[in-house]
Amino acid sequence: MAMGERLYRTSGVIIKRFDVGEADRVLTILTPFGKISANARGIRKTASRLAGHLELLSFCQLQLAIGKSRDVVTQSVAIERFEAIQQRLYTMAASYYLTELTDNFVTDSDIASPALTHLLASLHMLCQPSQTEMVMHWYTLQLSDVAGYRPQLFDCAVCGSRLDEQTDRWSIAQGGMLCPDCVRADPKAITISLALFKLLRFVQREPLATVAQTVQPFALHTSAFQLLQQWVVQHSEQPLRSAVFFDDVRHKEYQDTVEIEHGQ
């Protein structure tokens, strides 16, 4: 955006919105150059030309006018609406978690572009047959990485020595896994299973296309979800309200799957 120009164009994903006044809506948009807050005036009116192009999760091409307190969306074309996500409560709940996580973590314009790339990849994957929770684990670790909070899973977070399968201590305070010689560095470090340790390393190391097609037990996902949720809350310093909703939905999804498999 050139200095002095009143209008500018960008692309971005709508990651949050709330209604104001009788017809307006304020949008939080993740763009390649940063996270912006913009007003979509009159969008809730039936005749609004913006309606349908600025829904939550939509990836849009936007024109905005620079405002005094908040920029104003003047034109919008939806590039991708991710409609397949909206067809299942399970994937919708997952997408709410991803967007809230993004809103909490992206505070620096330097990390906006890679965050947007990872978010788009994750949303596209949720539209396809894939393992929803694996996509969420992958995005959480990738976003942690670009935000500067990459957990140490291959080298000890304290001494830097290479970790092996004897490693079983996880420390949020120290920044990841601890080797047996460094467990005293954090008396509050928790013991995790070898299966969880391997899962975290696999998700951090492998591309999304591989991760998203890997099936893991429900209980292991539960452990990973809880551990990673604590990690992001520690570093974003904000609770994730969508986590409770997603956890309820995933348990219901699991129960329904078990009942179908047993012919109930």
N, C-alpha and C positions, 0 to 999 in steps of 0.2 A: 504494500500500500504506500503510495507516494505521499509525502508530506503536503498538506494543503488541500488534498482532494477530499471532497465531502462524501463521495460514494466510493465503495470498494467492493470487490468480489472475492469470495472464498468458497471452499467446500467444507463440509463438516457433518458430524453426526450429532443429532439432538440427544443429549444424555440426561436432561432434566427439564421439567417445565412446571409452571404454576400459573393459575389464572389471576388476573388483576382487573379491577373495575368491572364494567358490564360486558366488555367484549374483547379485551386484550389478553395476551398471554406472554409471560416472560420465559425465555428459552435459555438454557445453558448449552452451548455448542462447542464440541471439541473440533478444532480446526488444525491444519498443519502448523500454524504459527502460534497457537495458544488456545486457551479456553476463554470463550467470550460469553457475556450475558447480553441478550438482545431482546427488544420488545417487538412482538408481532401484533401490530395494532389491528383491531377489528377482526381478528382471525376466528373468533367464535360466532360471528355473524353468518347467517346462512349464505349470503351472497359473496362472502370473502373469497378472493382469488388465491389466498394463501392456504386456505383450509384444504387438508388432504396432503399437502406438501411438507408440512412441518410437524408431523407426528413424532412421538417418542421413538427412538431408534432409527428414524429415517436418515439416510445419507443424502445430503442435498447440495445443490449448487446454489449459492446465495449471493444476492446483492444487498448491501447494507448501507445505510446513511449514518454518518457519525453524529451522535447525539450528545447532549450535555452530560447526562448521568449514565445513559445507556444507549447503545447503538440501536437502530431501528431496521428491521427486515423490510425491504421494499419489493424484492422479487425472490422467488424460490422455485426451483425445479427439483423434484425428488429423483435422485439417481437410482436409489435402491431403498425399498421400504421393508425388506426382510419379512415379508408377509407369512412365510412358512413358520417363523418363530411364534407368531401370534395365534397359530392354530392349536397350540398345546400350552396348557398352563405351566407345565414343567419347564419348557424352554423359555416361556415368558418370565417365569420366576428367576431363571438363570440369567437372563438378559438384564433384569432389574439389578441383580447383584453386580454384574459386570459394569453397568453404567454408574452405579453408586460408588463402586470401588474406583472407577476412573475419576469421578468428580472429586473424591477425597484425595487421590494420589497426585493428580496432575495440577501442580501449582506453579510450575516453571515452564515458560514457553519452549525451552530447549528440549523438553521431553515430550512435547505435544505431538510432534510428527511421528516418532516411533510408536507412541501410545496409540495414535489413530490407526496406524498400520496394523498393530496387533489386535485392536478392537474390531476393525473391519474383518480381519481374517477369522476371528472368533465368531462374530455374528454370521458370517457366511457359513462357517462350519456347523453352527446350530441349526441352520436351514436344511442341512443334509442329514442322512442317517449317520449318526455318530454317538459317541459316549459323552453325554452332556457334562457330567462331572469332570471327566478328563479335560474337556475344553476349559472348564472353569479353573482347574488346577494350573493348566498351562498358562492361561492368561494372567492369573495371579502372580505366578513366578516371573513371567516376562515383564509385567508392569512393575513389579518390585525391582527388577534388574534396571530398567530404564530410569526409574526414579532414584536409583542409587542405593537401594536396599537389598541387593542380591544376597540371599542367604548362602553361607558357605556349606556346600554339600559334598565336595570332593577333597577339600583340604581343611584341616582343623582351623576353626575360626580364631584360635588363640596363637598357636605356634606355626601354623601353615604346613604341617606335615601331612603327607598323603593319607587319606582315610581308607580303611578296609572294612570288611564285614564284621569285625569285632566292635565297630563303633555303634554306640546305642544311646548317646546323650545329646539332647537338643537344647540349645540355650538361646533364647531370644535376646537376652542381655548381651551376650558375646557375639551374636550375629550368625548363628548356625550350629553345625555339629562340632562336637569336641572329641578329640582323640582320648584314649584311656589315660594318658599322662596329664591331660589338662582339665579333667572333669572337676577338679577342686577350684577351678577359676570361677565357677558359678554353682554355689550350693543349691540353687533353685532349678538347675538344669533337670529336665525330665527324661525319663527313659522311654524310648520308642522302639517299636519292633523292627526287625530286619526287613520285613515286608514293606513297612512304611518308608524306611530309609531308602530302599531300592526304588520305590515308586517315586519319591521326590526327586531322586537323581535322574531317573528315566524321563520324567516330565520336564525337568530343567534342561536336559541335554538334547532331547529329540525334537524334530520339527512337529508342528501341529498336526499335519496329515497323518503321521505315525501315531502320535499320542491319542488322537481323537478316535482311533479305531481299536484301541486296546481295552479289553474288558478286564475289570477288576472287581473283587467282591464288594458288596454293599458296606460291610463293616470297615473295610480298609478305606473306602471313600469317606466314611464318617470320620475316621481318625485324621485323614489328610485335610478334610474340610475344616475341622476344629483347629488343627494346628496352624493352618495357613490363615484362618480368620484371626486368630490371636496375633499372628505375625503382622498382618496389615493394620489391625487396630492399634498395635503398639507403635507403628511407624507413621500412620496417618493421624493418630491421636483423635480419631473420631469413631464412634460405634457404627456398625453397619446394620441399619434397620431392616434391610432387605434380607439379611442372613437368616433371621427367624422365619420369615415367610418362605424362603427357599427350602429351609430345613423341613418345615411342615409339608410342603409339596413333595419333596423327594421321598419322605417316609410314606406318604399316601401312594406315590407312584410305585414304590417297592412293594407295598402291601397288595396293590392291585395286580402287579406282575406275579407275585407268589400265588394269589388266588386263581389266576388264569392258568398257571402252570399245573396247579393241583385240581383243575377242573371244577372249581367252586363257583 
